[in-house]
Amino acid sequence: MRLRPRSIRTRLALWFTAAMALILLVFALAVFTVTRASLWDQLRSNLDLEMGAVTAVLDHDPDELEELREHGAVELFIVQQKDTVLYSSTPWLESQLPEVSSILDSGRTLSAAMSSDEFVIKADRVKVSGNEYIVAVARNEEPIHSSLRTLALTIVLIYPAALLLSFGGGLFMTKRLLSPIGHMARKAKVLTAERLSERLPIDNADDELGQLGTAFNDTLVRIEESYSRLKRFTSDASHELRTPLTAIRSVGEVGLREGLESSEYRELIGSILEETDRLTRLIDSLLTLTRADSGHFQVLKSRLNLRDLISDVLDLLGVLADEKSQTIEATISEDIYCNADKQTLRLALINVIDNAIKYTQIGGRIRVAALALDGEKVEITIDDSGRGIPSEHLERVFDRFYRVEEERGGNGTGLGLAIARWAVEANGGTVTAANADGGARFTIVLDSA
Amino acid sequence: MHALIIEDEIKVAGALRRGLEAEGYEVVVANDGDEGFARASTGKYGIILLDLMLPHRSGLEILQSLRAEGLQTPILVLTAKDAIDDRVNGLDAGADDYLVKPFAFAELLARIRALSRRGRPQTADSMNIDDLVVNMSARRVHRNGVLVQLTAKEFDLLSYLLRHRGHVVSREMLARDIWDEPRRVTPLDNVIDVHVARLRRKIDDGHEVPLIRTVRGVGFIIEHALQ
């Protein structure tokens, strides 16, 4: 198994140090190479200068060669005519350098190791006032080697210290940078379903960690919303289920009293059955919505003629409006098509139009219209002449079990508009509620086809 | 007719037995899968009511084994699983029909009647009860010799009630058979009630004893006025 430090902090510092090590290594090698090359260059150009000096003195006055050495301008040199040595500086002799002729044979410069020291020798033939001489100058290599040794030693000593420093610096920096994560983690640990209102602390909303924290907090907001919706739904649902159950129970208890007529028993049992029926329908509706929530519901979209679909729904529900002496006007052009699943869209229309009939007074009117919007969408509007919806409730009319007036115990389940919204949204559309023309207006927007 | 009920819920089985016996069936109850299978494969029954969730042996297994043995008896599956897959599986395995719990007893009776009627020609051209005469092909209705004007829906409703005369017809049955609605949405119940109320007004107004009655919490029934 690979060794892997657990904290991001250590890992970052290690990566940082590794990068630093590589950079420093390249840097040190470069410094070393360049220094070495320039030291050697300098040595060679010094040899050239010395050669020039010796030649110049030779040309001017060969007797001054001794002075040249004494003044220290040139340390090691020799002047020969053929094999006869004309002048040789004392250090040259002491250094026991090789024969100049052999140097000339093997090239003009050469390194020679003599005793413990190494030398670079440069030899050349020069012509001065008609005579040919052999001139050679030499320099000890030792100063170069010693400089390079010192440089290498310095590098070797400084390198680990620099690495240590960079690791420490890396740890310090990452600690500073990552400290908000620790805060967030501690805060996140105390988040529970009961404490969803807590938020993560954000030091700087603009940096990466701040963005992460903001995204997390936004998610928390959504979770909190859906959780509270779920809580409200559960409590509403249990209330709705409890109401018929309470009725069944009390009716049953009444029925157990003695001395009732058989017709009275029938009444009681009938009322129990009615409540049972209501429970069944409620559970059916809840199941429809639950299945929709779980995403198992599949819609089969096709090209639907809205005029046909709406007339079908109005045929079905017309009697309900008729009973309340309401008029329903439908203005739908013949060739308006939408792309939707017939069953679910029909369900949505049934629920929305039934809602309009229910909340419109006797003798009122309901208008259903469909029109094409910019070729991409179609819009169905259902207007009624009822009391409208209090504006603060517009958002919530589609909530499950939501009723504008507390008219529980009525015939509805309080799920009609919730089912309508689900059915429209399952078809990729939207449904909204508003107040317009002295009543409520529901608007359904769908893809056209 | 003999009926076999294979159902492990004692209360449900007891209620079904009492209800069917009241309708004149002779009823045998089996409370688990093994007993149910043994009784079904040895006895002779006119109808078998089979619960799908059973101890020992699932309803689907029983269904498949019985059909594999060549049993022809109509089998009505009762299930609490309201999922398309279960219905399809049940019908594939050889069920003749299915009912999802909770169901109305009236509906169960209607299904049993329909299953035992199968293969027999039915529906005369003219049906009558007391002084009400319904001509099916002409779609005309007379009460006491007077023509009653009905809408198409009202006529369908009346003839459906007449076909089930003497038996309660539930709103579920009407929603499915007359309105052709796959699911029973709340508005539909109101629609059904309005149509039935109008039909009753046209048929029974002005007559001393009504033919069509509402059975509270269950549905509607048409029967002899004298009963």
Interface residues (C-beta under 8 A of the other chain):
Chain A: R266 E267 I269 G270 S271 I272 L273 E274 E275 T276 D277 T280 R281 D284 S285 L287 T288 L316 L317 V319 L320 D322 E323 Q343 L347 I350 N351 D354 N411 G412 T413 G416 I419
Chain B: D82 P102 A104 R171 W179 P182 R183 R184 V185 T186 P187 L188 D189 N190 V191 V194 H195 R198 V215 R216 G217 V218
